[in-house]
C-alpha cells in the first residue's frame, strides 16, 4: 500500500489477477474494483505496439518459468 510504483501481478497461464498496487488506481483514474472485474483491462493499458510482447512473455514463462524483455 505504500508503494508509489504501479505494479500488478497476474498469474500466468490463466490470467488470474493476484494484486494491484493502489497507485494503479491513482495513475489511471480507474477504480481498483474495475481492474479486478475486467480481466483484460491491464492489457488495454499496454501500448498497442507492445501488446504482441505479452504473447512472447507468456511463452517464455511456460517454457522457462521466467522472462526478460524490454518494452515501454
PAZAPA-4460 file (N, C-alpha, C; in steps of 0.05 Angstrom, whole numbers, plus 32768, in hexadecimal, padded with zeros to 4 digits):
% residues 72
    n_x    n_y    n_z   ca_x   ca_y   ca_z    c_x    c_y    c_z   seq   type   mol
   8010   7FE8   8000   8000   8000   8000   8011   8019   8000     1      X     A
   802A   8017   8009   803B   802F   800A   804B   8033   7FF0     2      X     A
   804A   8020   7FDE   8059   8022   7FC5   804D   8036   7FB2     3      X     A
   805E   8048   7FA7   8054   805C   7F94   8054   8051   7F78     4      X     A
   8063   803C   7F73   8065   8030   7F58   804B   8022   7F52     5      X     A
   8045   8021   7F38   802D   8012   7F2F   8037   7FF5   7F2A     6      X     A
   802C   7FE3   7F39   8034   7FC7   7F37   801B   7FB6   7F38     7      X     A
   8019   7FA3   7F26   8004   7F90   7F27   800F   7F75   7F22     8      X     A
   8002   7F61   7F2D   800B   7F46   7F2A   7FF4   7F35   7F1F     9      X     A
   7FFA   7F27   7F0A   7FE6   7F16   7EFD   7FF2   7EFA   7EFA    10      X     A
   7FE4   7EE6   7F04   7FEE   7ECB   7F03   7FED   7EC1   7EE6    11      X     A
   8004   7EB7   7EDD   8006   7EAC   7EC2   800D   7E8F   7EC3    12      X     A
   8002   7E7E   7EB3   7FEC   7E83   7EA1   7FD2   7E85   7EB0    13      X     A
   7FBE   7E8F   7EA4   7FA3   7E90   7EB0   7F99   7EAD   7EB3    14      X     A
   7FAB   7EBF   7EB9   7FA3   7EDB   7EBB   7F95   7EE3   7ED5    15      X     A
   7F97   7ED2   7EEA   7F8B   7ED9   7F04   7F98   7EF1   7F10    16      X     A
   7F89   7F05   7F18   7F94   7F1D   7F24   7F9B   7F18   7F41    17      X     A
   7FB3   7F1E   7F48   7FBC   7F19   7F64   7FBB   7F33   7F74    18      X     A
   7FC6   7F49   7F6A   7FC4   7F63   7F77   7FCB   7F7A   7F65    19      X     A
   7FC2   7F91   7F6D   7FC9   7FAB   7F61   7FD1   7FBE   7F77    20      X     A
   7FE6   7FCD   7F73   7FEC   7FE2   7F88   7FD8   7FF8   7F86    21      X     A
   7FD2   8005   7F9C   7FBF   801C   7F9C   7FC7   8032   7F89    22      X     A
   7FE1   8035   7F83   7FEA   8049   7F70   7FDF   8044   7F54    23      X     A
   7FD7   802B   7F4E   7FCB   8025   7F34   7FB2   8036   7F30    24      X     A
   7FA1   8036   7F45   7F89   8045   7F44   7F8E   8063   7F41    25      X     A
   7FA3   806D   7F50   7FAA   8089   7F4F   7FB4   8091   7F33    26      X     A
   7FC5   8082   7F27   7FD0   8089   7F0D   7FBC   8088   7EF7    27      X     A
   7FAD   8073   7EF6   7F9A   806F   7EDF   7F7E   807B   7EE5    28      X     A
   7F79   8083   7EFD   7F5F   808D   7F05   7F49   807A   7EFF    29      X     A
   7F4E   8060   7F04   7F3B   804A   7F01   7F3A   803C   7F1B    30      X     A
   7F23   8039   7F28   7F21   802B   7F42   7F2D   800F   7F41    31      X     A
   7F3A   8007   7F57   7F46   7FED   7F59   7F32   7FD7   7F54    32      X     A
   7F19   7FDA   7F5C   7F04   7FC6   7F57   7F01   7FC1   7F39    33      X     A
   7F04   7FD6   7F28   7F02   7FD2   7F0B   7F19   7FC2   7F01    34      X     A
   7F30   7FC5   7F0C   7F47   7FB5   7F04   7F43   7F97   7F09    35      X     A
   7F37   7F91   7F20   7F32   7F75   7F26   7F1B   7F69   7F16    36      X     A
   7F07   7F7A   7F0F   7EF0   7F70   7F00   7EF6   7F6D   7EE2    37      X     A
   7F05   7F7E   7ED6   7F0B   7F7D   7EBA   7F27   7F6F   7EB7    38      X     A
   7F26   7F55   7EB2   7F3F   7F46   7EB2   7F53   7F4E   7E9B    39      X     A
   7F49   7F5E   7E88   7F5B   7F67   7E73   7F62   7F85   7E74    40      X     A
   7F5A   7F92   7E8A   7F60   7FAF   7E8D   7F7E   7FB4   7E8D    41      X     A
   7F8D   7FA4   7E9A   7FAA   7FA8   7E9B   7FB6   7FA7   7E7F    42      X     A
   7FAC   7F95   7E6E   7FB6   7F93   7E52   7FAF   7FAC   7E43    43      X     A
   7F98   7FB8   7E48   7F90   7FD0   7E3A   7FA2   7FE8   7E41    44      X     A
   7FB0   7FE7   7E58   7FC2   7FFC   7E61   7FDE   7FFA   7E55    45      X     A
   7FE4   7FE4   7E48   7FFE   7FE0   7E3B   7FFD   7FEE   7E20    46      X     A
   8012   7FFC   7E19   8013   800A   7DFF   800D   7FF6   7DE9    47      X     A
   7FFC   7FFE   7DD6   7FF4   7FEB   7DC0   800B   7FDE   7DB2    48      X     A
   8021   7FEC   7DAE   8038   7FE0   7DA0   8047   7FCC   7DB2    49      X     A
   8041   7FCB   7DCC   804E   7FB8   7DDE   803D   7FA0   7DE5    50      X     A
   8024   7FA1   7DDD   8012   7F8B   7DE6   801A   7F70   7DDC    51      X     A
   8027   7F6E   7DC5   8030   7F54   7DBC   8045   7F48   7DCE    52      X     A
   8052   7F59   7DDE   8066   7F4F   7DF1   8059   7F3E   7E07    53      X     A
   8040   7F43   7E0D   8032   7F33   7E22   8032   7F16   7E1A    54      X     A
   802E   7F10   7E01   802F   7EF4   7DF8   804B   7EE9   7DFB    55      X     A
   805F   7EF9   7DF5   807B   7EF0   7DF8   8081   7EEA   7E15    56      X     A
   8078   7EFC   7E27   807D   7EF8   7E43   806F   7EDE   7E4C    57      X     A
   8056   7EDA   7E44   8048   7EC2   7E4C   8056   7EA8   7E43    58      X     A
   8060   7EA8   7E2A   806F   7E91   7E20   8088   7E8C   7E31    59      X     A
   8097   7EA2   7E37   80AF   7E9E   7E46   80AA   7E94   7E62    60      X     A
   8094   7E9D   7E6E   808D   7E94   7E89   8087   7E76   7E88    61      X     A
   8077   7E6D   7E74   8071   7E51   7E72   8089   7E40   7E6C    62      X     A
   809B   7E4A   7E5B   80B3   7E3A   7E54   80C9   7E3B   7E69    63      X     A
   80CE   7E52   7E75   80E5   7E56   7E86   80DF   7E5E   7EA2    64      X     A
   80C5   7E65   7EA8   80BE   7E6D   7EC3   80C4   7E8A   7EC9    65      X     A
   80CF   7E99   7EB6   80D5   7EB5   7EBA   80D7   7EC2   7E9F    66      X     A
   80DB   7EDD   7E9F   80DF   7EEB   7E87   80F0   7F04   7E8C    67      X     A
   80FC   7F0D   7E77   810B   7F27   7E78   8106   7F34   7E5D    68      X     A
   80FA   7F4C   7E5E   80F2   7F59   7E45   80F2   7F78   7E4A    69      X     A
   80F9   7F87   7E36   80F8   7FA4   7E37   80DE   7FAD   7E29    70      X     A
   80D1   7FC0   7E36   80B9   7FCC   7E2A   80B5   7FE8   7E36    71      X     A
   80A3   7FF7   7E2B   809E   8012   7E34   8096   8013   7E51    72      X     A
***
